[in-house]
Amino acid sequence: MRTSIDLPDPLLAKIREQIKRDQTTLRSFVIQALEKAIAEPSPPFKLRDASFGNTEDPPVSSSTINKALADLREPQFNP
């Protein structure tokens, strides 16, 4: 399948340096990077509880904030 992506110029320059050192192709580099990212997913983001003081409003928990952030994220790939 053919697709296009827009990469920042500095990142693409670093990738080109890396593929030259590895004597590989951009296609192989991207495939390997994506396979690694899928095989080793990063842990979910957890916002630490940094609340303090007393307010008249009910406190907002870190779990409420984490849920709101998760709802805003794009759906992740689940095979």
N, CA, C and O atoms as a printed pandas DataFrame, in Angstrom:
     atom_number atom_name residue_name chain_id  residue_number  x_coord  y_coord  z_coord
0              1         N          MET        A               1    0.836   -1.170    0.000
1              2        CA          MET        A               1    0.000    0.000    0.000
2              3         C          MET        A               1    0.887    1.240    0.000
3              4         O          MET        A               1    1.929    1.261    0.654
4              5         N          ARG        A               2    0.491    2.230   -0.702
5              6        CA          ARG        A               2    1.256    3.459   -0.816
6              7         C          ARG        A               2    0.561    4.542    0.006
7              8         O          ARG        A               2   -0.664    4.669   -0.020
8              9         N          THR        A               3    1.364    5.322    0.736
9             10        CA          THR        A               3    0.809    6.424    1.526
10            11         C          THR        A               3    1.822    7.553    1.601
11            12         O          THR        A               3    2.992    7.370    1.265
12            13         N          SER        A               4    1.377    8.706    2.038
13            14        CA          SER        A               4    2.262    9.864    2.185
14            15         C          SER        A               4    2.187   10.377    3.613
15            16         O          SER        A               4    1.132   10.345    4.247
16            17         N          ILE        A               5    3.331   10.855    4.111
17            18        CA          ILE        A               5    3.349   11.494    5.423
18            19         C          ILE        A               5    4.187   12.761    5.323
19            20         O          ILE        A               5    5.087   12.854    4.487
20            21         N          ASP        A               6    3.894   13.719    6.165
21            22        CA          ASP        A               6    4.616   14.982    6.202
22            23         C          ASP        A               6    5.503   14.972    7.448
23            24         O          ASP        A               6    5.003   14.957    8.572
24            25         N          LEU        A               7    6.820   14.979    7.241
25            26        CA          LEU        A               7    7.773   14.954    8.351
26            27         C          LEU        A               7    8.491   16.291    8.452
27            28         O          LEU        A               7    8.740   16.938    7.435
28            29         N          PRO        A               8    8.830   16.715    9.673
29            30        CA          PRO        A               8    9.631   17.925    9.817
30            31         C          PRO        A               8   10.997   17.720    9.159
31            32         O          PRO        A               8   11.579   16.640    9.252
32            33         N          ASP        A               9   11.504   18.760    8.496
33            34        CA          ASP        A               9   12.783   18.666    7.790
34            35         C          ASP        A               9   13.933   18.178    8.675
35            36         O          ASP        A               9   14.713   17.333    8.235
36            37         N          PRO        A              10   14.067   18.689    9.923
37            38        CA          PRO        A              10   15.177   18.206   10.766
38            39         C          PRO        A              10   15.090   16.699   11.059
39            40         O          PRO        A              10   16.108   16.008   11.105
40            41         N          LEU        A              11   13.864   16.204   11.255
41            42        CA          LEU        A              11   13.689   14.770   11.510
42            43         C          LEU        A              11   14.053   13.961   10.275
43            44         O          LEU        A              11   14.732   12.940   10.381
44            45         N          LEU        A              12   13.611   14.403    9.113
45            46        CA          LEU        A              12   13.922   13.685    7.883
46            47         C          LEU        A              12   15.427   13.667    7.628
47            48         O          LEU        A              12   15.961   12.669    7.144
48            49         N          ALA        A              13   16.107   14.756    7.948
49            50        CA          ALA        A              13   17.568   14.793    7.791
50            51         C          ALA        A              13   18.230   13.744    8.685
51            52         O          ALA        A              13   19.153   13.053    8.255
52            53         N          LYS        A              14   17.756   13.625    9.936
53            54        CA          LYS        A              14   18.308   12.614   10.853
54            55         C          LYS        A              14   18.034   11.204   10.343
55            56         O          LYS        A              14   18.891   10.326   10.437
56            57         N          ILE        A              15   16.839   10.994    9.804
57            58        CA          ILE        A              15   16.486    9.674    9.268
58            59         C          ILE        A              15   17.393    9.336    8.091
59            60         O          ILE        A              15   17.889    8.215    7.983
60            61         N          ARG        A              16   17.605   10.298    7.223
61            62        CA          ARG        A              16   18.466   10.044    6.052
62            63         C          ARG        A              16   19.895    9.716    6.481
63            64         O          ARG        A              16   20.538    8.853    5.884
64            65         N          GLU        A              17   20.392   10.398    7.510
65            66        CA          GLU        A              17   21.728   10.076    8.037
66            67         C          GLU        A              17   21.759    8.642    8.555
67            68         O          GLU        A              17   22.708    7.898    8.306
68            69         N          GLN        A              18   20.708    8.269    9.280
69            70        CA          GLN        A              18   20.647    6.927    9.866
70            71         C          GLN        A              18   20.574    5.849    8.786
71            72         O          GLN        A              18   21.272    4.839    8.880
72            73         N          ILE        A              19   19.747    6.046    7.768
73            74        CA          ILE        A              19   19.619    5.008    6.738
74            75         C          ILE        A              19   20.900    4.912    5.910
75            76         O          ILE        A              19   21.224    3.850    5.379
76            77         N          LYS        A              20   21.617    6.013    5.805
77            78        CA          LYS        A              20   22.903    5.958    5.101
78            79         C          LYS        A              20   23.910    5.138    5.911
79            80         O          LYS        A              20   24.644    4.319    5.358
80            81         N          ARG        A              21   23.936    5.371    7.243
81            82        CA          ARG        A              21   24.842    4.596    8.113
82            83         C          ARG        A              21   24.482    3.111    8.097
83            84         O          ARG        A              21   25.359    2.248    8.060
84            85         N          ASP        A              22   23.166    2.826    8.125
85            86        CA          ASP        A              22   22.702    1.436    8.173
86            87         C          ASP        A              22   22.683    0.778    6.791
87            88         O          ASP        A              22   22.442   -0.424    6.676
88            89         N          GLN        A              23   22.935    1.555    5.763
89            90        CA          GLN        A              23   22.896    1.063    4.387
90            91         C          GLN        A              23   21.569    0.341    4.115
91            92         O          GLN        A              23   21.534   -0.816    3.697
92            93         N          THR        A              24   20.494    1.070    4.369
93            94        CA          THR        A              24   19.158    0.529    4.159
94            95         C          THR        A              24   18.344    1.546    3.360
95            96         O          THR        A              24   18.885    2.538    2.872
96            97         N          THR        A              25   17.068    1.300    3.234
97            98        CA          THR        A              25   16.192    2.214    2.503
98            99         C          THR        A              25   15.236    2.904    3.471
99           100         O          THR        A              25   15.028    2.446    4.595
100          101         N          LEU        A              26   14.669    4.000    3.019
101          102        CA          LEU        A              26   13.680    4.707    3.840
102          103         C          LEU        A              26   12.493    3.784    4.113
103          104         O          LEU        A              26   11.969    3.756    5.227
104          105         N          ARG        A              27   12.076    3.037    3.109
105          106        CA          ARG        A              27   10.956    2.106    3.269
106          107         C          ARG        A              27   11.239    1.089    4.370
107          108         O          ARG        A              27   10.397    0.868    5.240
108          109         N          SER        A              28   12.422    0.467    4.339
109          110        CA          SER        A              28   12.784   -0.526    5.360
110          111         C          SER        A              28   12.866    0.107    6.741
111          112         O          SER        A              28   12.432   -0.480    7.732
112          113         N          PHE        A              29   13.426    1.306    6.796
113          114        CA          PHE        A              29   13.561    2.004    8.080
114          115         C          PHE        A              29   12.184    2.268    8.695
115          116         O          PHE        A              29   11.973    2.015    9.881
116          117         N          VAL        A              30   11.253    2.776    7.889
117          118        CA          VAL        A              30    9.918    3.089    8.397
118          119         C          VAL        A              30    9.188    1.823    8.820
119          120         O          VAL        A              30    8.538    1.805    9.865
120          121         N          ILE        A              31    9.286    0.770    8.026
121          122        CA          ILE        A              31    8.631   -0.489    8.382
122          123         C          ILE        A              31    9.162   -1.015    9.715
123          124         O          ILE        A              31    8.381   -1.400   10.585
124          125         N          GLN        A              32   10.483   -1.031    9.879
125          126        CA          GLN        A              32   11.066   -1.521   11.131
126          127         C          GLN        A              32   10.651   -0.655   12.323
127          128         O          GLN        A              32   10.348   -1.178   13.395
128          129         N          ALA        A              33   10.638    0.663   12.139
129          130        CA          ALA        A              33   10.260    1.562   13.236
130          131         C          ALA        A              33    8.797    1.356   13.638
131          132         O          ALA        A              33    8.474    1.338   14.826
132          133         N          LEU        A              34    7.920    1.203   12.653
133          134        CA          LEU        A              34    6.503    1.000   12.956
134          135         C          LEU        A              34    6.254   -0.356   13.603
135          136         O          LEU        A              34    5.457   -0.463   14.535
136          137         N          GLU        A              35    6.934   -1.397   13.113
137          138        CA          GLU        A              35    6.779   -2.719   13.731
138          139         C          GLU        A              35    7.247   -2.698   15.182
139          140         O          GLU        A              35    6.617   -3.304   16.048
140          141         N          LYS        A              36    8.349   -2.002   15.446
141          142        CA          LYS        A              36    8.850   -1.893   16.823
142          143         C          LYS        A              36    7.864   -1.121   17.698
143          144         O          LYS        A              36    7.613   -1.510   18.839
144          145         N          ALA        A              37    7.308   -0.040   17.176
145          146        CA          ALA        A              37    6.355    0.768   17.941
146          147         C          ALA        A              37    5.100   -0.029   18.287
147          148         O          ALA        A              37    4.550    0.120   19.378
148          149         N          ILE        A              38    4.651   -0.869   17.367
149          150        CA          ILE        A              38    3.466   -1.686   17.622
150          151         C          ILE        A              38    3.780   -2.810   18.603
151          152         O          ILE        A              38    2.956   -3.131   19.459
152          153         N          ALA        A              39    4.954   -3.407   18.489
153          154        CA          ALA        A              39    5.331   -4.527   19.367
154          155         C          ALA        A              39    5.596   -4.060   20.795
155          156         O          ALA        A              39    5.373   -4.813   21.744
156          157         N          GLU        A              40    6.069   -2.826   20.956
157          158        CA          GLU        A              40    6.415   -2.300   22.271
158          159         C          GLU        A              40    5.649   -1.003   22.534
159          160         O          GLU        A              40    6.244    0.075   22.536
160          161         N          PRO        A              41    4.337   -1.097   22.755
161          162        CA          PRO        A              41    3.578    0.131   22.971
162          163         C          PRO        A              41    4.003    0.815   24.269
163          164         O          PRO        A              41    4.348    0.162   25.254
164          165         N          SER        A              42    3.969    2.124   24.243
165          166        CA          SER        A              42    4.343    2.871   25.440
166          167         C          SER        A              42    3.220    2.801   26.460
167          168         O          SER        A              42    2.056    2.639   26.094
168          169         N          PRO        A              43    3.563    2.924   27.744
169          170        CA          PRO        A              43    2.521    2.870   28.772
170          171         C          PRO        A              43    1.595    4.084   28.645
171          172         O          PRO        A              43    2.009    5.131   28.148
172          173         N          PRO        A              44    0.355    3.947   29.090
173          174        CA          PRO        A              44   -0.569    5.071   28.998
174          175         C          PRO        A              44   -0.089    6.248   29.857
175          176         O          PRO        A              44    0.534    6.060   30.902
176          177         N          PHE        A              45   -0.388    7.440   29.398
177          178        CA          PHE        A              45   -0.003    8.650   30.116
178          179         C          PHE        A              45   -0.798    8.762   31.406
179          180         O          PHE        A              45   -2.020    8.615   31.399
180          181         N          LYS        A              46   -0.115    9.021   32.508
181          182        CA          LYS        A              46   -0.768    9.229   33.792
182          183         C          LYS        A              46   -0.329   10.587   34.332
183          184         O          LYS        A              46    0.862   10.833   34.522
184          185         N          LEU        A              47   -1.286   11.450   34.572
185          186        CA          LEU        A              47   -1.011   12.764   35.125
186          187         C          LEU        A              47   -0.880   12.641   36.632
187          188         O          LEU        A              47   -1.777   12.129   37.302
188          189         N          ARG        A              48    0.237   13.112   37.160
189          190        CA          ARG        A              48    0.407   13.011   38.610
190          191         C          ARG        A              48   -0.534   13.986   39.297
191          192         O          ARG        A              48   -0.891   15.019   38.730
192          193         N          ASP        A              49   -0.932   13.660   40.511
193          194        CA          ASP        A              49   -1.838   14.509   41.271
194          195         C          ASP        A              49   -1.028   15.637   41.891
195          196         O          ASP        A              49   -0.283   15.419   42.846
196          197         N          ALA        A              50   -1.173   16.846   41.350
197          198        CA          ALA        A              50   -0.428   18.002   41.842
198          199         C          ALA        A              50   -1.367   19.033   42.457
199          200         O          ALA        A              50   -1.025   20.213   42.551
200          201         N          SER        A              51   -2.542   18.591   42.874
201          202        CA          SER        A              51   -3.496   19.518   43.462
202          203         C          SER        A              51   -3.069   19.926   44.865
203          204         O          SER        A              51   -2.368   19.185   45.554
204          205         N          PHE        A              52   -3.498   21.107   45.276
205          206        CA          PHE        A              52   -3.177   21.598   46.617
206          207         C          PHE        A              52   -4.206   22.630   47.039
207          208         O          PHE        A              52   -4.954   23.164   46.221
208          209         N          GLY        A              53   -4.223   22.892   48.325
209          210        CA          GLY        A              53   -5.080   23.945   48.861
210          211         C          GLY        A              53   -6.553   23.567   48.896
211          212         O          GLY        A              53   -6.974   22.544   48.356
212          213         N          ASN        A              54   -7.310   24.423   49.548
213          214        CA          ASN        A              54   -8.760   24.221   49.648
214          215         C          ASN        A              54   -9.458   25.212   48.742
215          216         O          ASN        A              54   -9.124   26.396   48.721
216          217         N          THR        A              55  -10.410   24.729   48.009
217          218        CA          THR        A              55  -11.226   25.608   47.175
218          219         C          THR        A              55  -12.676   25.296   47.452
219          220         O          THR        A              55  -12.999   24.270   48.051
220          221         N          GLU        A              56  -13.543   26.177   47.018
221          222        CA          GLU        A              56  -14.972   25.936   47.204
222          223         C          GLU        A              56  -15.497   24.929   46.184
223          224         O          GLU        A              56  -16.504   24.262   46.425
224          225         N          ASP        A              57  -14.805   24.822   45.034
225          226        CA          ASP        A              57  -15.227   23.858   44.022
226          227         C          ASP        A              57  -14.816   22.454   44.449
227          228         O          ASP        A              57  -13.830   22.285   45.167
228          229         N          PRO        A              58  -15.566   21.448   44.012
229          230        CA          PRO        A              58  -15.133   20.078   44.341
230          231         C          PRO        A              58  -13.793   19.778   43.663
231          232         O          PRO        A              58  -13.533   20.243   42.553
232          233         N          PRO        A              59  -12.953   19.000   44.337
233          234        CA          PRO        A              59  -11.631   18.710   43.763
234          235         C          PRO        A              59  -11.744   17.885   42.482
235          236         O          PRO        A              59  -12.667   17.089   42.314
236          237         N          VAL        A              60  -10.786   18.096   41.590
237          238        CA          VAL        A              60  -10.703   17.323   40.354
238          239         C          VAL        A              60   -9.593   16.303   40.541
239          240         O          VAL        A              60   -8.450   16.668   40.818
240          241         N          SER        A              61   -9.921   15.034   40.391
241          242        CA          SER        A              61   -8.926   13.980   40.605
242          243         C          SER        A              61   -8.090   13.767   39.349
243          244         O          SER        A              61   -8.500   14.113   38.241
244          245         N          SER        A              62   -6.916   13.192   39.546
245          246        CA          SER        A              62   -6.063   12.891   38.398
246          247         C          SER        A              62   -6.727   11.859   37.489
247          248         O          SER        A              62   -6.510   11.881   36.277
248          249         N          SER        A              63   -7.525   10.963   38.048
249          250        CA          SER        A              63   -8.198    9.971   37.204
250          251         C          SER        A              63   -9.243   10.633   36.304
251          252         O          SER        A              63   -9.443   10.195   35.171
252          253         N          THR        A              64   -9.912   11.682   36.791
253          254        CA          THR        A              64  -10.871   12.412   35.970
254          255         C          THR        A              64  -10.155   13.108   34.813
255          256         O          THR        A              64  -10.630   13.096   33.677
256          257         N          ILE        A              65   -9.011   13.711   35.117
257          258        CA          ILE        A              65   -8.225   14.387   34.088
258          259         C          ILE        A              65   -7.696   13.374   33.081
259          260         O          ILE        A              65   -7.754   13.614   31.875
260          261         N          ASN        A              66   -7.177   12.235   33.566
261          262        CA          ASN        A              66   -6.663   11.201   32.669
262          263         C          ASN        A              66   -7.756   10.687   31.739
263          264         O          ASN        A              66   -7.501   10.444   30.560
264          265         N          LYS        A              67   -8.972   10.520   32.258
265          266        CA          LYS        A              67  -10.073   10.057   31.418
266          267         C          LYS        A              67  -10.402   11.094   30.353
267          268         O          LYS        A              67  -10.643   10.742   29.198
268          269         N          ALA        A              68  -10.415   12.365   30.729
269          270        CA          ALA        A              68  -10.706   13.423   29.764
270          271         C          ALA        A              68   -9.642   13.463   28.669
271          272         O          ALA        A              68   -9.971   13.638   27.496
272          273         N          LEU        A              69   -8.375   13.304   29.041
273          274        CA          LEU        A              69   -7.297   13.282   28.058
274          275         C          LEU        A              69   -7.421   12.072   27.136
275          276         O          LEU        A              69   -7.232   12.190   25.926
276          277         N          ALA        A              70   -7.735   10.922   27.701
277          278        CA          ALA        A              70   -7.888    9.707   26.903
278          279         C          ALA        A              70   -9.035    9.849   25.910
279          280         O          ALA        A              70   -8.945    9.366   24.782
280          281         N          ASP        A              71  -10.116   10.510   26.327
281          282        CA          ASP        A              71  -11.263   10.711   25.442
282          283         C          ASP        A              71  -10.917   11.630   24.269
283          284         O          ASP        A              71  -11.523   11.530   23.202
284          285         N          LEU        A              72   -9.941   12.526   24.465
285          286        CA          LEU        A              72   -9.546   13.457   23.413
286          287         C          LEU        A              72   -8.570   12.846   22.410
287          288         O          LEU        A              72   -8.488   13.299   21.269
288          289         N          ARG        A              73   -7.838   11.829   22.827
289          290        CA          ARG        A              73   -6.845   11.212   21.954
290          291         C          ARG        A              73   -7.508   10.472   20.803
291          292         O          ARG        A              73   -8.667   10.066   20.890
292          293         N          GLU        A              74   -6.756   10.305   19.729
293          294        CA          GLU        A              74   -7.231    9.495   18.623
294          295         C          GLU        A              74   -7.271    8.042   19.053
295          296         O          GLU        A              74   -6.460    7.625   19.880
296          297         N          PRO        A              75   -8.177    7.278   18.523
297          298        CA          PRO        A              75   -8.210    5.847   18.897
298          299         C          PRO        A              75   -6.909    5.171   18.480
299          300         O          PRO        A              75   -6.375    5.421   17.400
300          301         N          GLN        A              76   -6.418    4.314   19.360
301          302        CA          GLN        A              76   -5.160    3.614   19.071
302          303         C          GLN        A              76   -5.461    2.338   18.303
303          304         O          GLN        A              76   -6.554    1.778   18.385
304          305         N          PHE        A              77   -4.450    1.891   17.547
305          306        CA          PHE        A              77   -4.552    0.670   16.760
306          307         C          PHE        A              77   -4.620   -0.533   17.681
307          308         O          PHE        A              77   -3.725   -0.735   18.501
308          309         N          ASN        A              78   -5.662   -1.330   17.558
309          310        CA          ASN        A              78   -5.795   -2.568   18.322
310          311         C          ASN        A              78   -6.064   -3.692   17.346
311          312         O          ASN        A              78   -7.150   -3.779   16.772
312          313         N          PRO        A              79   -5.048   -4.578   17.149
313          314        CA          PRO        A              79   -5.255   -5.666   16.172
314          315         C          PRO        A              79   -6.331   -6.634   16.598
315          316         O          PRO        A              79   -6.615   -7.595   15.882
